[in-house]
């Protein structure tokens, strides 16, 4: 399609304004002069995902009850980027907070992606951490009751197929990391 037309914003009103989400109701005019009276936009903070791999080639995951879906979800360590924080620093912080694991290696940036360009403004930044070791217990935050799990790449594949790992950004992060590691191994 490749058109570079822009819509005009007529007005914006915040319906919800909290530290976790800002929900904005916009009135806009499209490039074809159609008026949209109620275009809702979610302003979430950016967040990070970390695929953490041990020297034994096990991946560190976090299982946690997720209220919106009413069930446990298994995912890569993740969390929001704090104001003024660099994404890679947020990745290291979230990894340690959620799992107690750290790496002496450099983090590998695997990519950044809009979470939903149709109605959200934030991006998720995905990193790979290799040779991770547990250096502390996971931190307990209000509303979080997590369990740290280790899986092999084969177990991850089965967990994705069965729906045990069912959050799209965890699935994408794991697939990007596995592809990166395979390519790195192939070059050696």
N, CA and C atoms as an extended XYZ file, in Angstrom:
564
Properties=species:S:1:pos:R:3:atomname:S:1:resname:S:1:resid:I:1 pbc="F F F"
N         0.837       -1.176        0.000 N   UNK     1
C         0.000        0.000        0.000 CA  UNK     1
C         0.884        1.241        0.000 C   UNK     1
N         1.729        1.370        0.985 N   UNK     2
C         2.766        2.379        0.988 CA  UNK     2
C         2.327        3.829        1.008 C   UNK     2
N         1.102        4.119        1.421 N   UNK     3
C         0.764        5.544        1.469 CA  UNK     3
C         1.250        6.142        2.774 C   UNK     3
N         1.644        7.366        2.706 N   UNK     4
C         2.180        8.059        3.868 CA  UNK     4
C         1.237        9.130        4.383 C   UNK     4
N        -0.040        8.939        4.154 N   UNK     5
C        -1.002        9.939        4.613 CA  UNK     5
C        -1.150        9.862        6.122 C   UNK     5
N        -1.469       10.971        6.691 N   UNK     6
C        -1.622       11.062        8.142 CA  UNK     6
C        -3.027       11.522        8.480 C   UNK     6
N        -3.473       11.124        9.634 N   UNK     7
C        -4.762       11.584       10.131 CA  UNK     7
C        -4.544       12.843       10.951 C   UNK     7
N        -5.561       13.640       11.050 N   UNK     8
C        -5.511       14.851       11.854 CA  UNK     8
C        -6.223       14.593       13.179 C   UNK     8
N        -5.569       14.942       14.272 N   UNK     9
C        -6.181       14.812       15.590 CA  UNK     9
C        -6.942       16.095       15.892 C   UNK     9
N        -8.245       15.949       16.128 N   UNK    10
C        -9.097       17.096       16.437 CA  UNK    10
C        -9.093       17.371       17.934 C   UNK    10
N        -9.196       16.288       18.723 N   UNK    11
C        -9.172       16.443       20.179 CA  UNK    11
C        -8.730       15.141       20.833 C   UNK    11
N        -8.269       15.278       22.080 N   UNK    12
C        -7.864       14.122       22.891 CA  UNK    12
C        -8.389       14.320       24.300 C   UNK    12
N        -8.897       13.223       24.870 N   UNK    13
C        -9.388       13.257       26.246 CA  UNK    13
C        -8.929       11.976       26.937 C   UNK    13
N        -8.306       12.134       28.114 N   UNK    14
C        -7.888       10.955       28.855 CA  UNK    14
C        -9.071       10.418       29.655 C   UNK    14
N        -9.420        9.164       29.378 N   UNK    15
C       -10.513        8.491       30.069 CA  UNK    15
C        -9.981        7.812       31.334 C   UNK    15
N        -8.760        7.266       31.245 N   UNK    16
C        -8.061        6.647       32.373 CA  UNK    16
C        -6.639        7.197       32.356 C   UNK    16
N        -6.124        7.542       33.541 N   UNK    17
C        -4.778        8.081       33.638 CA  UNK    17
C        -4.133        7.522       34.903 C   UNK    17
N        -3.442        6.384       34.757 N   UNK    18
C        -2.791        5.746       35.903 CA  UNK    18
C        -1.331        5.490       35.549 C   UNK    18
N        -0.512        5.091       36.536 N   UNK    19
C         0.895        4.794       36.223 CA  UNK    19
C         1.067        3.614       35.262 C   UNK    19
N         0.062        2.748       35.149 N   UNK    20
C         0.193        1.548       34.325 CA  UNK    20
C        -0.391        1.708       32.935 C   UNK    20
N        -1.407        2.542       32.800 N   UNK    21
C        -2.051        2.736       31.506 CA  UNK    21
C        -2.717        4.103       31.469 C   UNK    21
N        -2.632        4.683       30.312 N   UNK    22
C        -3.406        5.882       30.027 CA  UNK    22
C        -4.293        5.519       28.839 C   UNK    22
N        -5.583        5.682       29.002 N   UNK    23
C        -6.523        5.407       27.917 CA  UNK    23
C        -7.045        6.732       27.410 C   UNK    23
N        -6.800        6.956       26.131 N   UNK    24
C        -7.114        8.226       25.509 CA  UNK    24
C        -8.227        8.036       24.480 C   UNK    24
N        -9.200        8.935       24.493 N   UNK    25
C       -10.249        8.944       23.475 CA  UNK    25
C        -9.963       10.114       22.546 C   UNK    25
N        -9.662        9.796       21.307 N   UNK    26
C        -9.347       10.815       20.309 CA  UNK    26
C       -10.508       10.992       19.344 C   UNK    26
N       -10.651       12.191       18.855 N   UNK    27
C       -11.493       12.471       17.696 CA  UNK    27
C       -10.518       12.802       16.579 C   UNK    27
N       -10.617       12.081       15.448 N   UNK    28
C        -9.685       12.296       14.360 CA  UNK    28
C       -10.396       12.350       13.018 C   UNK    28
N        -9.680       12.898       12.062 N   UNK    29
C       -10.156       12.978       10.690 CA  UNK    29
C        -9.142       12.234        9.831 C   UNK    29
N        -9.642       11.250        9.065 N   UNK    30
C        -8.755       10.459        8.216 CA  UNK    30
C        -8.326       11.263        7.002 C   UNK    30
N        -7.397       10.702        6.246 N   UNK    31
C        -6.934       11.346        5.017 CA  UNK    31
C        -8.059       11.477        3.989 C   UNK    31
N        -9.108       10.683        4.121 N   UNK    32
C       -10.264       10.765        3.221 CA  UNK    32
C       -11.389       11.609        3.818 C   UNK    32
N       -11.064       12.336        4.876 N   UNK    33
C       -11.975       13.268        5.552 CA  UNK    33
C       -13.119       12.589        6.307 C   UNK    33
N       -12.942       11.305        6.639 N   UNK    34
C       -13.900       10.631        7.506 CA  UNK    34
C       -13.600       11.036        8.943 C   UNK    34
N       -14.647       11.343        9.715 N   UNK    35
C       -14.477       11.715       11.119 CA  UNK    35
C       -14.703       10.476       11.976 C   UNK    35
N       -13.739       10.214       12.858 N   UNK    36
C       -13.868        9.126       13.829 CA  UNK    36
C       -13.977        9.787       15.195 C   UNK    36
N       -15.145        9.645       15.809 N   UNK    37
C       -15.433       10.342       17.070 CA  UNK    37
C       -14.879        9.649       18.309 C   UNK    37
N       -14.510        8.391       18.185 N   UNK    38
C       -14.103        7.650       19.388 CA  UNK    38
C       -13.006        6.632       19.081 C   UNK    38
N       -11.843        7.139       18.703 N   UNK    39
C       -10.688        6.277       18.480 CA  UNK    39
C        -9.938        6.186       19.807 C   UNK    39
N        -9.960        4.985       20.427 N   UNK    40
C        -9.325        4.805       21.723 CA  UNK    40
C        -7.881        4.345       21.541 C   UNK    40
N        -6.986        4.989       22.275 N   UNK    41
C        -5.558        4.692       22.217 CA  UNK    41
C        -5.067        4.384       23.627 C   UNK    41
N        -4.384        3.247       23.772 N   UNK    42
C        -3.785        2.861       25.056 CA  UNK    42
C        -2.338        3.328       25.075 C   UNK    42
N        -1.993        4.097       26.081 N   UNK    43
C        -0.609        4.537       26.263 CA  UNK    43
C        -0.017        3.737       27.426 C   UNK    43
N         0.607        2.619       27.092 N   UNK    44
C         1.302        1.809       28.086 CA  UNK    44
C         2.770        2.215       28.093 C   UNK    44
N         3.477        1.980       29.197 N   UNK    45
C         4.933        2.173       29.155 CA  UNK    45
C         5.560        1.105       28.250 C   UNK    45
N         6.737        1.397       27.707 N   UNK    46
C         7.486        0.362       26.994 CA  UNK    46
C         7.872       -0.721       27.986 C   UNK    46
N         8.091       -1.928       27.482 N   UNK    47
C         8.563       -2.980       28.367 CA  UNK    47
C         9.636       -3.804       27.698 C   UNK    47
N        10.252       -4.674       28.501 N   UNK    48
C        11.332       -5.542       28.033 CA  UNK    48
C        10.969       -6.995       28.285 C   UNK    48
N        11.505       -7.854       27.425 N   UNK    49
C        11.465       -9.308       27.584 CA  UNK    49
C        12.903       -9.792       27.638 C   UNK    49
N        13.154      -10.831       28.426 N   UNK    50
C        14.501      -11.396       28.496 CA  UNK    50
C        14.417      -12.910       28.337 C   UNK    50
N        15.101      -13.430       27.339 N   UNK    51
C        15.282      -14.867       27.224 CA  UNK    51
C        16.614      -15.162       27.902 C   UNK    51
N        16.549      -15.857       29.029 N   UNK    52
C        17.735      -16.130       29.843 CA  UNK    52
C        18.078      -17.613       29.735 C   UNK    52
N        19.320      -17.893       29.342 N   UNK    53
C        19.749      -19.266       29.088 CA  UNK    53
C        20.930      -19.605       29.992 C   UNK    53
N        20.833      -20.736       30.680 N   UNK    54
C        21.889      -21.188       31.590 CA  UNK    54
C        23.037      -21.822       30.798 C   UNK    54
N        24.194      -22.054       31.446 N   UNK    55
C        25.290      -22.772       30.774 CA  UNK    55
C        24.889      -24.183       30.347 C   UNK    55
N        23.855      -24.739       30.982 N   UNK    56
C        23.361      -26.073       30.625 CA  UNK    56
C        22.322      -26.006       29.504 C   UNK    56
N        22.144      -24.831       28.907 N   UNK    57
C        21.222      -24.589       27.803 CA  UNK    57
C        19.754      -24.751       28.210 C   UNK    57
N        19.458      -24.423       29.469 N   UNK    58
C        18.069      -24.386       29.938 CA  UNK    58
C        17.612      -22.931       29.943 C   UNK    58
N        16.355      -22.733       29.629 N   UNK    59
C        15.803      -21.380       29.572 CA  UNK    59
C        15.041      -21.116       30.867 C   UNK    59
N        15.261      -19.942       31.434 N   UNK    60
C        14.613      -19.533       32.676 CA  UNK    60
C        13.282      -18.852       32.336 C   UNK    60
N        12.214      -19.369       32.912 N   UNK    61
C        10.877      -18.826       32.689 CA  UNK    61
C        10.229      -18.508       34.025 C   UNK    61
N         9.159      -17.754       33.963 N   UNK    62
C         8.423      -17.367       35.164 CA  UNK    62
C         6.963      -17.772       34.975 C   UNK    62
N         6.442      -18.480       35.958 N   UNK    63
C         5.009      -18.829       35.936 CA  UNK    63
C         4.316      -17.992       36.991 C   UNK    63
N         3.194      -17.394       36.577 N   UNK    64
C         2.504      -16.468       37.463 CA  UNK    64
C         1.017      -16.444       37.126 C   UNK    64
N         0.199      -16.320       38.155 N   UNK    65
C        -1.235      -16.141       37.944 CA  UNK    65
C        -1.469      -14.787       37.295 C   UNK    65
N        -2.294      -14.782       36.266 N   UNK    66
C        -2.613      -13.538       35.565 CA  UNK    66
C        -4.110      -13.281       35.682 C   UNK    66
N        -4.438      -12.279       36.447 N   UNK    67
C        -5.823      -11.947       36.751 CA  UNK    67
C        -6.703      -11.751       35.502 C   UNK    67
N        -6.260      -11.003       34.478 N   UNK    68
C        -7.153      -10.777       33.344 CA  UNK    68
C        -7.622      -12.050       32.648 C   UNK    68
N        -6.786      -13.096       32.618 N   UNK    69
C        -7.197      -14.345       31.962 CA  UNK    69
C        -7.650      -15.401       32.958 C   UNK    69
N        -7.457      -15.143       34.246 N   UNK    70
C        -7.925      -16.060       35.275 CA  UNK    70
C        -7.174      -17.365       35.357 C   UNK    70
N        -5.919      -17.369       34.932 N   UNK    71
C        -5.134      -18.607       34.987 CA  UNK    71
C        -3.650      -18.276       35.053 C   UNK    71
N        -2.849      -19.316       35.320 N   UNK    72
C        -1.405      -19.146       35.309 CA  UNK    72
C        -0.906      -18.975       33.879 C   UNK    72
N         0.165      -18.227       33.726 N   UNK    73
C         0.821      -18.074       32.437 CA  UNK    73
C         2.319      -18.259       32.646 C   UNK    73
N         2.931      -18.986       31.746 N   UNK    74
C         4.377      -19.172       31.764 CA  UNK    74
C         4.963      -18.273       30.685 C   UNK    74
N         5.975      -17.492       31.072 N   UNK    75
C         6.510      -16.485       30.162 CA  UNK    75
C         7.977      -16.239       30.460 C   UNK    75
N         8.624      -15.533       29.556 N   UNK    76
C         9.983      -15.077       29.826 CA  UNK    76
C         9.900      -13.943       30.843 C   UNK    76
N        10.963      -13.708       31.612 N   UNK    77
C        10.969      -12.560       32.518 CA  UNK    77
C        10.732      -11.274       31.717 C   UNK    77
N         9.891      -10.405       32.269 N   UNK    78
C         9.525       -9.195       31.536 CA  UNK    78
C         9.038       -8.133       32.506 C   UNK    78
N         9.013       -6.909       32.037 N   UNK    79
C         8.477       -5.833       32.849 CA  UNK    79
C         8.652       -4.497       32.161 C   UNK    79
N         8.099       -3.481       32.793 N   UNK    80
C         8.113       -2.157       32.164 CA  UNK    80
C         9.466       -1.470       32.344 C   UNK    80
N         9.752       -0.606       31.400 N   UNK    81
C        10.940        0.243       31.454 CA  UNK    81
C        10.566        1.463       32.293 C   UNK    81
N        11.332        1.696       33.347 N   UNK    82
C        11.062        2.845       34.218 CA  UNK    82
C        11.475        4.139       33.518 C   UNK    82
N        10.886        5.239       33.933 N   UNK    83
C        11.228        6.552       33.366 CA  UNK    83
C        12.726        6.797       33.478 C   UNK    83
N        13.350        7.177       32.377 N   UNK    84
C        14.772        7.494       32.356 CA  UNK    84
C        15.685        6.281       32.292 C   UNK    84
N        15.139        5.086       32.309 N   UNK    85
C        15.937        3.863       32.305 CA  UNK    85
C        16.204        3.411       30.868 C   UNK    85
N        17.407        2.917       30.618 N   UNK    86
C        17.725        2.337       29.317 CA  UNK    86
C        17.122        0.945       29.247 C   UNK    86
N        16.708        0.535       28.068 N   UNK    87
C        16.027       -0.755       27.912 CA  UNK    87
C        16.893       -1.922       28.379 C   UNK    87
N        18.188       -1.918       28.037 N   UNK    88
C        19.050       -3.020       28.458 CA  UNK    88
C        19.192       -3.066       29.975 C   UNK    88
N        19.234       -1.901       30.618 N   UNK    89
C        19.291       -1.864       32.081 CA  UNK    89
C        17.999       -2.413       32.674 C   UNK    89
N        16.881       -2.100       32.040 N   UNK    90
C        15.587       -2.641       32.502 CA  UNK    90
C        15.569       -4.153       32.350 C   UNK    90
N        16.148       -4.667       31.270 N   UNK    91
C        16.198       -6.118       31.065 CA  UNK    91
C        16.999       -6.793       32.177 C   UNK    91
N        18.156       -6.248       32.519 N   UNK    92
C        18.973       -6.820       33.596 CA  UNK    92
C        18.242       -6.745       34.935 C   UNK    92
N        17.603       -5.610       35.187 N   UNK    93
C        16.868       -5.431       36.446 CA  UNK    93
C        15.710       -6.412       36.542 C   UNK    93
N        14.905       -6.511       35.495 N   UNK    94
C        13.743       -7.412       35.517 CA  UNK    94
C        14.179       -8.870       35.668 C   UNK    94
N        15.244       -9.257       34.981 N   UNK    95
C        15.741      -10.630       35.096 CA  UNK    95
C        16.097      -10.946       36.541 C   UNK    95
N        16.844      -10.059       37.173 N   UNK    96
C        17.243      -10.308       38.557 CA  UNK    96
C        16.055      -10.250       39.510 C   UNK    96
N        15.185       -9.238       39.349 N   UNK    97
C        14.036       -9.113       40.247 CA  UNK    97
C        13.119      -10.332       40.172 C   UNK    97
N        12.809      -10.765       38.952 N   UNK    98
C        11.814      -11.828       38.783 CA  UNK    98
C        12.361      -13.225       39.006 C   UNK    98
N        13.672      -13.415       38.776 N   UNK    99
C        14.208      -14.774       38.843 CA  UNK    99
C        15.374      -14.938       39.800 C   UNK    99
N        16.073      -13.853       40.131 N   UNK   100
C        17.295      -13.946       40.919 CA  UNK   100
C        18.510      -14.297       40.073 C   UNK   100
N        18.327      -14.379       38.745 N   UNK   101
C        19.425      -14.731       37.838 CA  UNK   101
C        20.077      -13.478       37.267 C   UNK   101
N        21.384      -13.597       36.996 N   UNK   102
C        22.159      -12.537       36.346 CA  UNK   102
C        23.096      -13.197       35.344 C   UNK   102
N        23.677      -12.380       34.484 N   UNK   103
C        24.675      -12.868       33.543 CA  UNK   103
C        25.911      -11.992       33.618 C   UNK   103
N        27.058      -12.610       33.389 N   UNK   104
C        28.300      -11.852       33.265 CA  UNK   104
C        28.528      -11.470       31.805 C   UNK   104
N        27.792      -12.111       30.900 N   UNK   105
C        27.907      -11.826       29.467 CA  UNK   105
C        27.129      -10.560       29.125 C   UNK   105
N        27.369      -10.066       27.947 N   UNK   106
C        26.588       -8.938       27.444 CA  UNK   106
C        25.206       -9.421       27.028 C   UNK   106
N        24.224       -8.554       27.172 N   UNK   107
C        22.898       -8.843       26.659 CA  UNK   107
C        22.936       -8.654       25.144 C   UNK   107
N        22.194       -9.500       24.436 N   UNK   108
C        22.082       -9.396       22.989 CA  UNK   108
C        20.696       -8.843       22.679 C   UNK   108
N        20.654       -7.746       21.965 N   UNK   109
C        19.385       -7.144       21.564 CA  UNK   109
C        18.838       -7.920       20.371 C   UNK   109
N        17.618       -8.446       20.515 N   UNK   110
C        17.008       -9.256       19.459 CA  UNK   110
C        15.978       -8.496       18.639 C   UNK   110
N        15.543       -7.340       19.122 N   UNK   111
C        14.591       -6.545       18.351 CA  UNK   111
C        13.598       -5.828       19.238 C   UNK   111
N        12.910       -4.852       18.635 N   UNK   112
C        11.836       -4.156       19.335 CA  UNK   112
C        10.623       -4.107       18.423 C   UNK   112
N         9.443       -4.197       19.040 N   UNK   113
C         8.219       -4.337       18.279 CA  UNK   113
C         7.091       -3.581       18.971 C   UNK   113
N         6.242       -2.947       18.173 N   UNK   114
C         5.038       -2.356       18.751 CA  UNK   114
C         4.146       -3.482       19.238 C   UNK   114
N         3.520       -3.268       20.371 N   UNK   115
C         2.676       -4.326       20.932 CA  UNK   115
C         1.373       -4.474       20.165 C   UNK   115
N         0.810       -3.365       19.701 N   UNK   116
C        -0.402       -3.403       18.892 CA  UNK   116
C        -0.566       -2.025       18.252 C   UNK   116
N        -0.037       -1.866       17.057 N   UNK   117
C        -0.011       -0.557       16.408 CA  UNK   117
C        -1.408       -0.007       16.116 C   UNK   117
N        -2.434       -0.836       16.208 N   UNK   118
C        -3.795       -0.375       15.945 CA  UNK   118
C        -4.350        0.483       17.082 C   UNK   118
N        -3.896        0.195       18.329 N   UNK   119
C        -4.492        0.958       19.438 CA  UNK   119
C        -3.571        1.160       20.634 C   UNK   119
N        -2.282        0.897       20.488 N   UNK   120
C        -1.358        1.077       21.615 CA  UNK   120
C        -0.084        1.759       21.120 C   UNK   120
N         0.545        2.512       22.007 N   UNK   121
C         1.723        3.297       21.623 CA  UNK   121
C         3.047        2.670       22.028 C   UNK   121
N         3.031        1.620       22.823 N   UNK   122
C         4.282        1.118       23.397 CA  UNK   122
C         4.953        0.050       22.556 C   UNK   122
N         6.226       -0.157       22.884 N   UNK   123
C         7.045       -1.191       22.254 CA  UNK   123
C         7.524       -2.166       23.317 C   UNK   123
N         7.837       -3.369       22.866 N   UNK   124
C         8.512       -4.346       23.708 CA  UNK   124
C         9.914       -4.542       23.120 C   UNK   124
N        10.917       -4.489       23.987 N   UNK   125
C        12.318       -4.650       23.599 CA  UNK   125
C        12.769       -6.020       24.083 C   UNK   125
N        13.289       -6.841       23.176 N   UNK   126
C        13.611       -8.229       23.490 CA  UNK   126
C        15.120       -8.439       23.523 C   UNK   126
N        15.573       -9.083       24.604 N   UNK   127
C        17.000       -9.339       24.823 CA  UNK   127
C        17.245      -10.811       25.116 C   UNK   127
N        18.450      -11.237       24.802 N   UNK   128
C        18.945      -12.565       25.136 CA  UNK   128
C        20.069      -12.409       26.148 C   UNK   128
N        20.008      -13.200       27.220 N   UNK   129
C        21.085      -13.248       28.224 CA  UNK   129
C        21.552      -14.700       28.299 C   UNK   129
N        22.836      -14.916       28.070 N   UNK   130
C        23.375      -16.274       28.111 CA  UNK   130
C        24.247      -16.453       29.338 C   UNK   130
N        24.511      -17.706       29.660 N   UNK   131
C        25.338      -18.065       30.817 CA  UNK   131
C        24.823      -17.429       32.106 C   UNK   131
N        23.509      -17.469       32.280 N   UNK   132
C        22.933      -16.876       33.482 CA  UNK   132
C        23.107      -17.822       34.667 C   UNK   132
N        23.272      -17.227       35.831 N   UNK   133
C        23.406      -17.989       37.080 CA  UNK   133
C        22.548      -17.323       38.138 C   UNK   133
N        22.023      -18.143       39.038 N   UNK   134
C        21.204      -17.585       40.110 CA  UNK   134
C        22.122      -17.011       41.183 C   UNK   134
N        21.896      -15.735       41.512 N   UNK   135
C        22.721      -15.049       42.497 CA  UNK   135
C        21.908      -14.588       43.708 C   UNK   135
N        20.579      -14.688       43.602 N   UNK   136
C        19.709      -14.233       44.693 CA  UNK   136
C        18.354      -14.914       44.548 C   UNK   136
N        17.528      -14.736       45.547 N   UNK   137
C        16.148      -15.190       45.435 CA  UNK   137
C        15.364      -14.154       44.641 C   UNK   137
N        14.313      -14.589       43.929 N   UNK   138
C        13.473      -13.608       43.247 CA  UNK   138
C        12.857      -12.642       44.261 C   UNK   138
N        12.662      -11.409       43.836 N   UNK   139
C        12.012      -10.425       44.705 CA  UNK   139
C        10.508      -10.612       44.625 C   UNK   139
N         9.838      -10.374       45.738 N   UNK   140
C         8.379      -10.484       45.766 CA  UNK   140
C         7.791       -9.088       45.695 C   UNK   140
N         6.965       -8.861       44.691 N   UNK   141
C         6.305       -7.567       44.538 CA  UNK   141
C         4.824       -7.726       44.884 C   UNK   141
N         4.191       -6.643       45.233 N   UNK   142
C         2.772       -6.664       45.555 CA  UNK   142
C         1.992       -7.188       44.354 C   UNK   142
N         1.136       -8.179       44.601 N   UNK   143
C         0.311       -8.734       43.539 CA  UNK   143
C         1.003       -9.767       42.682 C   UNK   143
N         2.250      -10.062       42.960 N   UNK   144
C         2.984      -11.061       42.180 CA  UNK   144
C         3.341      -12.251       43.055 C   UNK   144
N         3.001      -13.413       42.594 N   UNK   145
C         3.402      -14.663       43.224 CA  UNK   145
C         3.903      -15.542       42.089 C   UNK   145
N         5.214      -15.570       41.947 N   UNK   146
C         5.806      -16.226       40.782 CA  UNK   146
C         6.565      -17.484       41.178 C   UNK   146
N         6.720      -18.352       40.186 N   UNK   147
C         7.576      -19.529       40.306 CA  UNK   147
C         8.542      -19.516       39.133 C   UNK   147
N         9.806      -19.725       39.433 N   UNK   148
C        10.823      -19.795       38.390 CA  UNK   148
C        10.888      -21.233       37.892 C   UNK   148
N        10.901      -21.390       36.583 N   UNK   149
C        10.980      -22.704       35.958 CA  UNK   149
C        12.127      -22.733       34.965 C   UNK   149
N        12.668      -23.922       34.748 N   UNK   150
C        13.684      -24.117       33.713 CA  UNK   150
C        13.118      -25.105       32.695 C   UNK   150
N        13.334      -24.791       31.415 N   UNK   151
C        12.908      -25.692       30.341 CA  UNK   151
C        14.010      -25.805       29.302 C   UNK   151
N        14.080      -26.961       28.687 N   UNK   152
C        14.957      -27.140       27.533 CA  UNK   152
C        14.244      -26.538       26.317 C   UNK   152
N        14.983      -26.373       25.229 N   UNK   153
C        14.369      -25.846       24.012 CA  UNK   153
C        13.293      -26.786       23.489 C   UNK   153
N        13.490      -28.087       23.614 N   UNK   154
C        12.462      -29.040       23.175 CA  UNK   154
C        11.199      -28.890       24.021 C   UNK   154
N        11.375      -28.728       25.337 N   UNK   155
C        10.212      -28.538       26.217 CA  UNK   155
C         9.489      -27.228       25.901 C   UNK   155
N        10.259      -26.213       25.541 N   UNK   156
C         9.640      -24.933       25.170 CA  UNK   156
C         8.782      -25.105       23.927 C   UNK   156
N         9.288      -25.803       22.935 N   UNK   157
C         8.505      -26.054       21.718 CA  UNK   157
C         7.187      -26.739       22.035 C   UNK   157
N         7.240      -27.743       22.906 N   UNK   158
C         6.017      -28.452       23.291 CA  UNK   158
C         5.085      -27.550       24.108 C   UNK   158
N         5.661      -26.704       24.968 N   UNK   159
C         4.859      -25.800       25.795 CA  UNK   159
C         4.154      -24.744       24.945 C   UNK   159
N         4.796      -24.304       23.887 N   UNK   160
C         4.154      -23.356       22.974 CA  UNK   160
C         3.018      -24.050       22.228 C   UNK   160
N         3.280      -25.247       21.732 N   UNK   161
C         2.248      -25.983       20.998 CA  UNK   161
C         1.050      -26.332       21.872 C   UNK   161
N         1.298      -26.646       23.148 N   UNK   162
C         0.200      -27.031       24.044 CA  UNK   162
C        -0.536      -25.827       24.626 C   UNK   162
N         0.043      -24.637       24.473 N   UNK   163
C        -0.586      -23.444       25.031 CA  UNK   163
C        -0.140      -23.119       26.445 C   UNK   163
N         0.820      -23.848       26.980 N   UNK   164
C         1.354      -23.531       28.304 CA  UNK   164
C         2.081      -22.189       28.267 C   UNK   164
N         2.860      -21.984       27.217 N   UNK   165
C         3.443      -20.670       26.952 CA  UNK   165
C         2.535      -20.050       25.902 C   UNK   165
N         1.753      -19.049       26.328 N   UNK   166
C         0.691      -18.567       25.439 CA  UNK   166
C         0.626      -17.047       25.293 C   UNK   166
N         1.671      -16.363       25.705 N   UNK   167
C         1.719      -14.917       25.515 CA  UNK   167
C         2.572      -14.631       24.289 C   UNK   167
N         2.007      -13.918       23.343 N   UNK   168
C         2.626      -13.755       22.033 CA  UNK   168
C         4.045      -13.191       22.109 C   UNK   168
N         4.298      -12.266       23.017 N   UNK   169
C         5.637      -11.685       23.038 CA  UNK   169
C         6.657      -12.625       23.658 C   UNK   169
N         6.240      -13.523       24.522 N   UNK   170
C         7.150      -14.564       25.008 CA  UNK   170
C         7.450      -15.545       23.891 C   UNK   170
N         6.426      -15.936       23.149 N   UNK   171
C         6.629      -16.864       22.038 CA  UNK   171
C         7.592      -16.256       21.023 C   UNK   171
N         7.371      -15.011       20.652 N   UNK   172
C         8.247      -14.341       19.700 CA  UNK   172
C         9.674      -14.247       20.237 C   UNK   172
N         9.822      -13.850       21.490 N   UNK   173
C        11.148      -13.715       22.094 CA  UNK   173
C        11.887      -15.050       22.080 C   UNK   173
N        11.196      -16.113       22.456 N   UNK   174
C        11.820      -17.435       22.486 CA  UNK   174
C        12.225      -17.883       21.087 C   UNK   174
N        11.382      -17.641       20.110 N   UNK   175
C        11.723      -18.030       18.745 CA  UNK   175
C        12.892      -17.214       18.197 C   UNK   175
N        12.923      -15.918       18.497 N   UNK   176
C        14.050      -15.090       18.074 CA  UNK   176
C        15.350      -15.560       18.718 C   UNK   176
N        15.296      -15.860       20.006 N   UNK   177
C        16.496      -16.297       20.724 CA  UNK   177
C        16.991      -17.645       20.205 C   UNK   177
N        16.079      -18.579       20.012 N   UNK   178
C        16.484      -19.890       19.518 CA  UNK   178
C        17.105      -19.771       18.128 C   UNK   178
N        16.512      -18.959       17.267 N   UNK   179
C        17.053      -18.749       15.928 CA  UNK   179
C        18.445      -18.111       15.994 C   UNK   179
N        18.605      -17.112       16.851 N   UNK   180
C        19.898      -16.446       17.016 CA  UNK   180
C        20.958      -17.457       17.494 C   UNK   180
N        20.619      -18.269       18.491 N   UNK   181
C        21.577      -19.233       19.035 CA  UNK   181
C        21.927      -20.314       18.020 C   UNK   181
N        20.960      -20.769       17.250 N   UNK   182
C        21.235      -21.761       16.203 CA  UNK   182
C        22.193      -21.196       15.159 C   UNK   182
N        21.931      -19.954       14.735 N   UNK   183
C        22.794      -19.316       13.732 CA  UNK   183
C        24.201      -19.111       14.289 C   UNK   183
N        24.298      -18.727       15.535 N   UNK   184
C        25.611      -18.529       16.162 CA  UNK   184
C        26.359      -19.864       16.224 C   UNK   184
N        25.669      -20.931       16.580 N   UNK   185
C        26.279      -22.258       16.668 CA  UNK   185
C        26.711      -22.748       15.282 C   UNK   185
N        25.904      -22.449       14.282 N   UNK   186
C        26.212      -22.874       12.910 CA  UNK   186
C        27.494      -22.228       12.406 C   UNK   186
N        27.739      -20.980       12.834 N   UNK   187
C        28.929      -20.250       12.393 CA  UNK   187
C        30.193      -20.718       13.084 C   UNK   187
N        30.058      -21.405       14.212 N   UNK   188
C        31.247      -21.840       14.963 CA  UNK   188
C        31.864      -23.067       14.347 C   UNK   188
